[in-house]
């Protein structure tokens, strides 16, 4: 599949999975619009610079926590043409508390950013609905947590409890907008409300797609993330053609870890290039 002419809007693309996926897309001819809190983040990035010079990479200053900024990113990406894909990899840099585990500030970063993305999405009739790829995590739902490798369960229950509560909110919103059944308890109500400590209930947010209106989506749940190399780009042993990572659907159990670079590889080389095989599915990825 050629990426020439593909128009991608990236939220969370300044680093990690979103960055690696975006660079791979750019290298294959796609255009990528980045929403960035600081557009200077790529000033010394020799990988991105050629794509900025060629007009393939586009930088929009803004914060995914601000609906107005997210709406502006949609508008800027639409100036290039029909938006084909939206990649949502928003996440914060955690600090570690001895009593609370990993803490992200604000603690509703992912859920509120996802709500802003969906609430400001151009409505039907403006252009065809893009395909959405959302990154969350393994172990969020009760069934997914039950299927984690045993040594990871206490780690996820304590260390990642706060960021996972936020990512669970992302999945809840997607399930609602896609008209998919939700099997788990509702996420923390205060976490999901618009504004710190309260405000509009998430389901009443202006512009939020109604049940079944979100047509094209994939949720990717990586295992415990590492900064390792992209094993999928390494020379394969003779006769071996499969990628070095494995995928499972839904809440099925998987492995322990996966590198951020390999998740970026999967997003582009599998999900984008073979969308029909992954559309409207939840998929876990690990080694």
Phi, psi and omega in degrees: 000127178280140177268354181302128179087352179288135183244118188239138175247123186246125172249119184092021187270008182284341182200174173055221189302314181298322178294310183297321178292318182295318178298320178294320178295315179299318182296338181256013171105357181283160168260138181230127173257124181255130167269121187228135174295327176227115181288352178280357183300335181257010184303323181250020182266103183290341178285318183280328186310314180299328181284330173293318181294325182276351181083014178273326177259135183231131184250129178239124180281130179168174184238128180295344176280354180248115184302323180297319179294320179295318177300323177294322177297317175303314183295317180294319178294325180291338177295334179284327182153188178302131180280118184274317184224145169241125178250119183248106180232030183300136176192156181255171173269115186283152166251153186256126175251137180292338181257334185245352183081213181286132181238131175249135177241128351289157187286351176250026183307308186287314184295317180290324178295319178296319178298319179297319179299314183285325181289334182257003179301135176305136184282161180305139182103333175284314175196168178294147183292133180287171174265131184254135172239117180250133174262125174237242181194154170293157173082013183281310183276166180301315182292320179295319178295321180297332182265005175294153170305138188309316181295340182275341187300311179293326178299314181290323182293326182257300188298319188253014185300316184289308178296330179288328175299321179293314181291330174298323176300322177300312181295324179297316180297316180298315180299319178298308185294331180272354182072029180264146180294139179250122186264347188258167173299156179294143176297165179311122186296318180294326178296325187273342181290151177287128180092152183291128174075009178148186182128211184289132174301141187301323185288346179258008182297135179297131177090349181296129178304139177284171185304125178091355182281338177277110192265327190228109185206156171218134171255125178250124180250099177286155169287190181304123191275142176234168177261026182290176181291166174276099182296332181292339178270351180282152179304132181274152176295150180307130178086353180262124183242343183282151175296153184285357177254164178239155179234149175226151181264147176065223185266010181300151181287154179218208187265199189269311190224169173199142178278151178299325179294323179288328174295318176300320176300314181298318180303319184271307189284339179249300188293308182292316186283343179224054187305320185301332181282342187241349187304136177059038178233156172255125187229130175266149181223135181199174172275000000 
